[in-house]
Amino acid sequence: MKAFYPSKIPFPFLHIDTGHNFPETIGFRDHFVAKLGVDLEVRYVQDSIDQNKVQEETGKYASRNSLQTVTLLDAIEELGFDACMGGARRDEEKSRAKERIFSIRDDFGQWDSKKQRPELFQILNGRIKFGESVRVFPISNWTEEDIWNYISEQNLDLPSIYFSHKRKLVKRDGSFLAHSDYLNLVDTDEIFEDAVRFRTVGDMTCTAAIRSKASAIEDIMEENKLSKSSERGARIDDKRSEVALEERKQGGYF
């Protein structure tokens, strides 16, 4: 917004909607794009399921998080995007640490950490071959603390779920998931209510909350400093294996 002021942002926003989002996320998305006056393209994982391009997962840990890769790659090809910007950062997760600011993807949207270009002295190479695309992570070198400092300085709006609030929860394998119709409940799940917040936000099926009373930015920053886990430590989908996120990225995931 600052870079192009006083003009509007000259490219569209893209959301791959799994259909399992937090209501607060969708509400904030619509409010935000209206405020900015930008075009929003939405593509739905449900359409990929209906077209038999992906298959809905079943069982206790069923999630649509990995399914959205197919929808994303189809959207990039359909809309003719050669660059897609995202907010990933190196300190989020170990596979993110292998990323470049300009992350080259091949003709199939796949990522190979060994084929990424060096970015010495912040010299970035955005050249791509026909069929290739690039994922761009402008705040790759920022930390979680940097993000919250910037939010505080700029008085930015945020979805309410980043702050402490009371919520109906499902305790599963030591994690606290938001209760929703998208979860496949089992006998061992414990349902209760507590004050929580979310440090990272994905689908309701794979994003766990943390117990918290932090309702102000200063409290959140202090709580994060004392935390023993990483920002994405509450992402259930990252815990499927040691290389869960890296495998999804290699297949085309953001």
Steps between C-alpha positions, in 0.01 A plus 500: 500500500786737588704404195229595252338789688306705393406245231326175581693173523523403129458124532230272640502310827451123489345283770488122474193427713496152650148550637630421850612851595432683823196728454709784643756448224247525217334800662835678532596409141187659358537808721866542408467474119205740509707746704791478254277506194682209338371216286470164674514170315370203702540139393345215696642165603144365491501553121818290472331229706185513283718471188672190647839673486551435871337267749353606832694355793323288758564402860602676818767721343319584175591843365474689172827683553707285265218487243523872431827458307314371195250787516786751536695367199184496288429861601853615413469344153144624444577858601841508331695604808878494465561627855304442818586691816448350844582573862714198587807559717814298565447479875161330467619147429822323399402447136409869475861575598612348167290747301627798306313830472453409132416130505503346152242233414523277191242441226301281741514749787746283690769631733855365521708649782824409319409703192428829674715798405742667741390843620824662608479859626124503433554479124189320375464325164140486382564358153303188417477267202178438311270288715682578824359720774638658811370522855610823661542538877580869565510463880694175497768642733255642753444324832175452686609780734562729200148433378338589832717811536389616155135427579532707815681790333260517206185426703396230252170315508508128581246218517374468857621140535859623544392640836372317808133401482277230643435213265356150490794264455586141429800362690669243278843346552593787731399770250201735517303516176208735443175305512335492156293283269816436296663284768443125501449451874607177671429358846831619643435865410418723795268797439523803729520880499798718585673831426740452209663675206668389177861581405455369146179454305418230246205265474288430806592132467874552533558821697529457876451778752706586805356585840542873543370811672694732269249746359744779410797504263749567781371196692524282191860602435597425859322166488673407173842574651432257784362228273690171468351421158528654154231706329390202286536260791122491529447393138379139509565454126872569553517211749400225258869436443836669554493627141125556460518865393805447280326217312194721442722783376678267259160415355407863447372620836577859598 
